[in-house]
Amino acid sequence: MKDFYRIYNYHDVRLDSNPEKNDAKISMLRIFLNGTLLAVIIAVPAISGTVLFHYVIKTNLIITITAGIITLFVAMGFAYKVSKKLAL
């Protein structure tokens, strides 16, 4: 029953369960900052593209949604490349 209620150290997270291969620890702050950066990289272009098409260019709703989705997928592709660099 003691194993069920383990106390985890929230300051460090081991990335790999094999201690011989990778003994590096990463702080929780770095994980949160990297996640926040990726969320901003994905969300800001999609929201700004949608607002731009809807309010500035004044296109109809279908074109606005399509432009927002295309912008979202492009931003997700860019965030995927950034996440690979952040993981190293």
Phi, psi and omega per residue, in radians:
M1 nan -0.465 -3.137
K2 -1.159 -0.576 -3.138
D3 -1.161 -0.490 -3.124
F4 -1.210 -0.598 -3.103
Y5 -1.839 0.952 3.112
R6 -1.214 2.559 3.061
I7 -1.744 2.035 -3.113
Y8 -1.631 2.525 3.058
N9 -1.485 1.936 -3.059
Y10 -1.399 -0.061 3.125
H11 -1.447 -0.530 -3.098
D12 -2.292 2.470 3.090
V13 -2.228 2.229 3.121
R14 -1.427 2.208 -3.079
L15 -1.371 -0.524 -3.067
D16 -2.205 2.402 -3.137
S17 -1.354 -0.255 3.116
N18 -1.583 1.862 -3.055
P19 -1.233 -0.352 -3.141
E20 -1.282 -0.629 -3.042
K21 -1.364 -0.893 -3.057
N22 -2.450 1.947 -3.099
D23 -1.837 0.271 -3.110
A24 -1.372 2.531 3.057
K25 -2.038 2.597 -3.110
I26 -2.113 2.474 -3.134
S27 -1.395 2.678 3.114
M28 -1.141 -0.564 3.114
L29 -1.077 -0.717 3.135
R30 -1.147 -0.679 3.103
I31 -1.105 -0.786 3.132
F32 -1.137 -0.713 -3.140
L33 -1.158 -0.717 3.106
N34 -1.136 -0.714 3.108
G35 -1.139 -0.690 3.108
T36 -1.153 -0.732 3.100
L37 -1.060 -0.775 3.129
L38 -1.153 -0.661 3.104
A39 -1.125 -0.678 3.109
V40 -1.182 -0.718 3.132
I41 -1.078 -0.612 -3.125
I42 -1.428 -0.765 -2.965
A43 -1.374 -0.738 -3.018
V44 -1.090 -0.836 3.116
P45 -1.111 -0.661 -3.128
A46 -1.165 -0.769 3.140
I47 -1.187 -0.766 -3.127
S48 -1.170 -0.646 3.083
G49 -1.133 -0.712 3.115
T50 -1.158 -0.781 3.125
V51 -1.123 -0.712 3.126
L52 -1.059 -0.828 -3.122
F53 -1.190 -0.633 -3.045
H54 -1.407 -0.768 -3.026
Y55 -1.711 -0.591 -3.083
V56 -1.552 -0.923 -3.114
I57 -1.428 -0.416 3.088
K58 1.027 0.908 3.056
T59 -1.519 2.962 3.128
N60 -1.302 3.024 -2.971
L61 -1.150 -0.672 -3.108
I62 -1.129 -0.768 3.121
I63 -1.167 -0.663 3.117
T64 -1.114 -0.802 3.132
I65 -1.139 -0.725 3.123
T66 -1.094 -0.763 3.115
A67 -1.135 -0.671 3.102
G68 -1.125 -0.720 3.135
I69 -1.196 -0.729 3.107
I70 -1.107 -0.749 3.099
T71 -1.097 -0.678 3.116
L72 -1.087 -0.786 -3.128
F73 -1.195 -0.634 3.070
V74 -1.133 -0.741 3.120
A75 -1.151 -0.639 3.097
M76 -1.170 -0.634 3.062
G77 -1.126 -0.713 3.092
F78 -1.171 -0.699 3.120
A79 -1.156 -0.548 3.089
Y80 -1.113 -0.716 3.106
K81 -1.181 -0.693 3.113
V82 -1.151 -0.674 -3.122
S83 -1.148 -0.590 3.066
K84 -1.117 -0.683 3.123
K85 -1.247 -0.591 3.120
L86 -1.243 -0.472 -3.103
A87 -1.290 -0.379 -3.098
L88 -1.352 nan nan
